[in-house]
């Protein structure tokens, strides 16, 4: 992707004035890879506001005692980072790229400076935070359910990010290690559930790739999950 970005290249989180969009672009910079934000490969910094143009990444946050992980996926047109605007309370998270990421980063210090001149910046940040809250609250709710429910939910969240080709859903290219990282479930248990879903003829497993072959049957497994906050099934067309 070209480093030259226009306001029309971005799906903005809400209605914003043209002048603010241009001001935001003036402080943004295109980067390649989650780790381009700084930090280590597994623990990048998150205090910039970012928008993804390309790629898929898993973000995984930890409870204070590290006993529980909450994973979520981000892909094209996703915003993230608003939770780290305050460096003192920046959340701990680790990441894993499933497909190479290209993003634009808006440095938090420049955003806060811009907000002093243009209060509309707070509207921009509010709508990003609102969207992220739904996504991560649903991930937290799902994390307390059984392994099958968590894995099916993760599969459908990944499917949302896959562009459909004709009447067929494309394969989801993800390793079992990455799937374990996303779901917070050990690799042997992930393999166990995926094999059961394949036996039920709901998915097809090939090396490094999963394909949904019976979406209605697979999606029905979430009928007993409270998805009132975010239901990935409504985003799959």
N, C-alpha and C positions, 0 to 999 in steps of 0.2 A: 504494500500500500504506500502511496505517496505521502511524504511528510507534510504536504500542503493540504490542509483541511479547511472546508467551508462549513458554514452553519447548516447547510442542507445535508451534510454527511452524517449528522448526528440526530438521533431521535431524542429530543429533549424531554425531561421528566414532566414538564408542565408548560403552559403558555408563558413565554418570556418575550420581552421586548427585543427587537432586532439589535438595539444598541448594547444590551447586556450580553447577548449571544456573541457579538463581535468582541466585547471586552473580555469575555471568558476565553475566547479563542486566542486572544492576544497574550494570555498568560499560560496557555496550555502547550504541551509538547508531546509529540508522538513518540512512543517507546515500544520496544519489542521485548516481550517476555515479562512475566510477573516480577522476576528478580531485578528487572531494570529500575524498579522503584527503590532499590537499595536492600540491605540485609543479606541474608543467606538464602540459598536455594529453597530450603524448607521453611524459613521464617523471614519473609520479606516485610518491609515496613508497610504501613497501611494508612499513613496520615495524609496522603493526597487523595483528592476525589478523582476517580478514574472512570472512563467509559471505554468499553471494549468494542472494537471494530470487527475483529476476527479472533477465532480460537475458542477454546473451552478450558476452564481451569476449575479445580476443586479448592475450596477454602474450608479449612477445618479449624474450629475454635475449641478451646479446652475449658473445662470447669476449673475452679480455683484449686481443687485438689488433684486435677489431671485424671480423675477416674472416669470422666465422661467426655466424649467428644461429640460435637455437633457439626456435621458436614453439609455443605451445599455446593451447587455448581453455578458458575457464571459463564455466559457466552455472549455472542454478538448482541449488541444493544443493551447490555447490562451495565448498571452503575454500581460502584462500590467505594468504600473508603470513608463514608461520612462518620462512622463510629470512631475514627481515629483523629478527628480534628484537634482534640485536646491531647497533646503529647503525653501529659501526665497520666491520662486514663486510656492510652492506646491499647486496644484489645490484643491479646496474644492469639496468633493464628499461624497456621502453616499452610502451605499451598503445594499443589501438584498440577502441572500442565498436562491436560489430556490431548490438546491440539495447540500448536504454536499460537501465542497470543500477540495481538497488536492492539495497543490502547493509546488513548490520549490522557495525560495526567495533568490535573490542575493543582499546583502546589498550595497546600493549606494556608501558608503564611500570606501568599499573594491573594488568595480568596478572601481572607479576613480583612486584608487591607482594602480590597475592592469593595467589600461590604460596608466599609466606613463611608464610601462615596455613593454607593448604590444599594439601597436597602433591599432591592429586589433579589439580591443574592441569597437572602434568608429564605425567600420563597423557593428558590432553586434547591437549596439544601434541605428544606423541609420535605419536599416531595420525594427527593431521593431517599431520605431517612424513612419516610412512610412506607415506600415500596420495599425497602430492605427489611423493615420490621416485620412485615407480613411474611416474607420469605424465611427469615431466620426463626421467627416464632413457630411457624409451621414445622420447620426442621427440628426444633426442640421438642414439640409435641410428638412428632413421629419417632424420635429417638427413644421414647419410653416403651414403644411397642415391640412385638416379637420380631425376630430376625427376618422372617418372610415379608412382613409388612414393610419393614425398613428398606429391604432390598427392592421390592416392587416399586415403592415410592421413588427410590433413587433412580431406578430404570426409567420411570416415566418422566422424571425431571430431566434426565439426559436426553430423552426422546424429544422433549420440547425444543431443545436446541439444535436438533437435526433437521436440515431442510429436506422436505419431502420431494421425491422425484416421481411424478406421475401418481399412480395409485399405491405405490409401495413405499414403506418406510425404509430409510437407509440403515445400514448396519451401524451399531454404536461401537466405535473403536476405543476400547478401554481394557486395560489389563486387570486381572483379578487383584493384584496388589493395589492398583488405583481404586478399584471398587471397594476393597476393604478399607482403604483410607477414607473414602467418601461415606460409607455406611457405618463406620466404627465397629465393624464385625470382623472377626479373624478370617484369614483366607480359607481355612478348611470349612468354616461354617458358610462363607460366601459360596464356595464351590458346591457345598451340599444343597443349598437352596436353588442355585442356578441349574444344577443337574435335575432337581425335582421339577422345576419349571419347564425344562426341556422335555422331560418325560411326559409332562402334561400337554406337550405340543403347543406351548404358549410362546416359547422363544427357541432360537436355534443358535448353538454355540459353535464358533469356529475359532481358530487361533487368533487371539487378540481382538475378537469382534463378537458382538451379540446382535442378533436380529430378532425383532418382534414379529411373530408369525400369526398370533391371535390376540390382537389388542383388546377387543371387548372382554374376552375371558380373563386376560391378565389384569385389566383395569378394574374388573369386578372384585378383585382381591382387596381393593381399598374401600369397599363398601362399609366395612366396620371401623374405618379410621376417621376420626374427626378432621375433615379437610375444609372446615368452614372458613379458615383463615386464607389458605391457598390450596387449590385443587389443581394439580398439574394436568388432569384429564381435560379440563376446559380449554387448555392452550394447545392441545393436539388436534390438528385438523387433517 
